[in-house]
Amino acid sequence: MATEPLPLQKTESPGPAGAPEDAVPATGRTGEPLVRFDKVVKRYGDHVVLDELDFTVDRGEHVTLIGPSGSGKTTILRLLMTLEKVSGGVIWVNGSPLTHVRAPDGSLRPAGEKQLRESRKKIGMVFQQFNLFPNMKVIENITEAPVSVLGRSREEAEVRARELLDLVGLSAKVDAHPSQLSGGQQQRVAIARALAMEPEILLLDEVTSALDPELVAGVLELLGDIARNTDITMLCVTHEMNFARDVSKKVLMFDAGRVVESGSPEKIFSDPSHERTREFLNAVL
C-alpha cells in the first residue's frame, strides 16, 4: 500500500528555562536524541516495574520494544504519553523535561497537569483496544481531538481526516459508526485518529493483539507503510517478531524493567549477545 509523506506538527519556540508551568517545552539541540529516559523508575507500591531505565530514541527512528509480558514495555509508552507519572528519574523529549519543569533556581520539579496536557499534543498513541467513541461517526472520531485540543477549524480537520482515511484504506467508511466496522477497520481508524494530531512521536501498544488472526497482516502492512514513507518517530511494543525485524531501525530487549540488549534488527535477531535475549527469541520464534 503506497502512502504519501505525512507532515509533522510544527511547534513554536518556547520561552527560557524557568518559564511558567504551561509553557511549551524547548526545542532540542541539533543531533540530540528526541527521547531520552534518564534513570527512570516506576513503582506500583513495592513492585518496581522500571528500574533506573536509560535509553534514547533519535528523531525519525523506528524503535521496537520486545521482551516477555510484564517486563515494563507498555509502562514505558504510558509514561511517554503522560498517562502515568514516573517514580524517579526524568524523561526528556526534544531536549526538555517531559515529566518535570524547571524551577526559577534551575532545579527540576514534577510537572503539573497543565504542562502534561501540553506535552500530550506532541505524542500520539494507538492502544490494544480501539477506544473509539461508539456514538460518533468515523470522521467525527478523527476530527474531535484536532478541533478541541489543537484548535483546528472543523473544515480543516475534516479535510485532514478524509486524507487519513484514504491513507488507511477506509475512505468509503467516513460516515460509518464503529459498530459497523471490523476489528481491523476500527484499528485503522484509531491509527488515523492518532496521526490526525500530527504527533512528533507515535506510540503503538500491541495494536494487533485484539484482532482476529486474518486481520493482523493488513494492519501490520499499513504500519509498515507509515514507517517507510514518513519521518515520524515510532515506538512500538509488539509480539510480532517479523514486523519488528522488517520495520525497526532499532530493537530494545527488555527484561525485569531494564534494557538487557539493544541493536539493529539484524544483530538482535541473528546474533543476540545476551542470554536472556536468546532465551526469549527461542521461545517466540
N, C-alpha and C positions, 0 to 999 in steps of 0.2 A: 504494500500500500504506500504510494508516494505521498509525501507531505511537503508543505512549504514551510520555510523557517518561520518560527513564531517570535514576534518581538517581545523582549522582556520589559518589565515595568521600569521606568526611569524614576529615580528619586532625587529630590533636590538636596543640595549640600546643606548640612546641618550647622548648628552653632557650635561653639567651642566646648571643651570639656567643662563640666560643671553647669551645663545648660539645664533648664527645667526638666522635670521628670517626663513630660510628654514630648520632648524634642526628638526629632528623627535621628537615629544613630549615625555617626560619622562614616564617610566613605573610606574604605581601607586603602592602604598604600599599594602602588603597583607591585605585583609579584607576591603580595601577601595572600595566604590561604583565605578563601571565602569563609570557611567554617573552621574553627579550632576549639576542640574540647581540651581544657586545661585542668587536669586533676579533678575531673568531675565525679562527684559521689552522689548516689541516690539510694536512700534508705526508706524502707517501709517498716517503721518500728525498729526492731533489732535486726531485721533482714536487710543485708547490703545487696542491692541489685547491681549497681555500678560502683566499681572500686578504684577510685583515683584514675579515671579513664582519660587517656591522652590520644588524640588522633586529629588529623587535618583533612580537609577536602578543598581542592583547588577549584577556582571558578571554571564552570563548564565541564567539570569532571562527573563521570557517572560511576557511582560507588555502590557496590552491593555488600550488604551485611549478611553473613551466613553464620551458622552455628546452631547448637541444639536449642530446643524450646526452653525458655526460662533463663537464657544467657544474657538478657538485657537489651536485645536488639530493638524491640518495639518501644521500650522505655526511652531509648536514645531519640527516636523520632518524636515521641510525645514531649520530651524536654525541648527539642528544637522548635516544636510548634507552640511552645509555652503552655501546653495543656497540663504540665506538671512542673513543679519547682525543684531546682537542684537542692540537695542537702549539703553540698560543699563544692568548691571549685567554681570555675567560670566558663561559660560558653561564649565564644567570640564569633561574631558574624560581620564580615566586611570591615574588620579592624576595630570594632566597637563591641562592648559587652552586651550580649543579648539578655542575659539573666540579671544584670546589675546596671546601676547608673553611677556616675562619678559624683561624689560629694564635692563641695567647694574646696576642700583641702586636698583633692585629688584621689582620695581613697574610694574604694568601691563599696556600694551598699546594695542590698537586694532591690530589684526593680519593682515598682508599683504597677498596678493594673493598667494605668494609662500608657506607660511605656511598653508593657507587654502587648497591649492591643495594637499599638503602632508597629511593633515588631512582626506581628502576625500577618500584616499586609504583604510582607516580602516573602512569605513562605506558604506554599500550598501543600495540602496533604490529601491523599486518597487512602481510605480506610479499607479494612477487610470487608466490613458491611458497607452498603452503598450510601446509607444515610440520606436518601433523597426525601424531599418533602412530598408525602403521598397526595396531598390536596392540590399540588401545583403541577402545571404542565411542564414538560421537559424544558422548554425555553425559559420558563419562569424560574425553574430550579437553577439555571445557569446565570440569569441576569440579576437575581436578587442581591447577591453579595456585591458585585461591582457597583450597583446603584446605591445600596445602603451603606457600604463600607468605603468604597473608593470615590463615591460622589459622581459616578458617571451618569450621563443622561440616559433615560430609558431607551431612546432611539439608538444611541451609540452602543449601549450594552446589548441590544437585540441584534445589531449588525454583527458584532463580535461573536455573539452566541451562535448565530447561523453559520459563520465561518468555521467555528469549532465543531459544530455538529456535522458539517461537511467533512472536516478533518477526521472525525472518529466514525464516519460512515453512517450517520443517523439523520441526515438532512430530511428524510421523509417522516421522522418521528417528532417534529418540532412541537406539535400540539397534543401529543400523547401524554397520558399520565403514567407514572412509574408502574402501576399495576398492570399496564398493558404491554410492558416490556419484559423480555427475558432477563435472566440474571446478568448475562454478558452485556446486553444492551444497557442495563442500569449501571454497570460498572463503567462503560464507555461514557455515559452521561456524567458520572462522578469525576472522571478524568477531565472531561471538557469543562466542568464546573471549576475544578482546581486551576486549570490553565486560564480561565476567564479572569482570574485575579492577577494575571501577569506576574507570577512569582519569580523571584530570583532563584529559589530553591524549591524543587518538587520532591515531596516525601511520599513513598509508596510502601504501604504496610500490608504485605501478604495479600495483594489485591486480587489474586486468583483463588484464594483458599476457600471462598464461599461459593465458587462456581462449579457447575456440573463439568465433568472432565471434557466433554466435547466443546465447551465454550472457552476453555483455557487458552487454546492456541491463538484464537483471534485476538484476545486481549493482549497477550504477550507480543503478538506481531505489531499491534498498534503501539505499544510502549517502546518496542524496538525502533519503530519508525520515528517516534518522537525523539528518542535518544540520538539517533543518527542524523536527524535533519534539523535539530535546533541546538542552540548553545546554552540551554537551560541546565543548571546543575541538578543532578538527581541522586538521591539516596534511597536505596531500595532494600527492603527486607523481604526475602523470598526463600522458599524451599525448592524453587525451580532452578536446578543447577545448570541446565543447558542455557537458560536465559541469562543467568549470571555470567557464564562463560562467554556468551556471544555478544553481550551488550556492554558489560562493565569495562571501565578503564582501570579500576582498582577493586580488589576484593579484600574485605576485612573479615577475618575469622574470629568469632567471639566465643569465649567460654568463661563462665563464672564471673561475668561483669567486667572482663578485661579483653583487650585485643591480644590474642596469642600469636597472630601472624597476619601480615598484610603484604600485598604484592599484586602483580598483574594476574589476570585470569590464567594465562599460560603457566606462570610459576605456581600459583596456588593449586590448580587442578592437575598439573602434570608432574610437578616436583615439589610438593609441600615439604617444608623443613621441620615443622613442629609435629610431634607425635599425636597431639590432640586433633590437629587438622587431618592427619592421615586416618585416624580412627573415625572421625565424623564423615569424611568423604567415602570411606569404605562402607559405611553403614547406609548412606543415602544414594550412592551411585550404583 
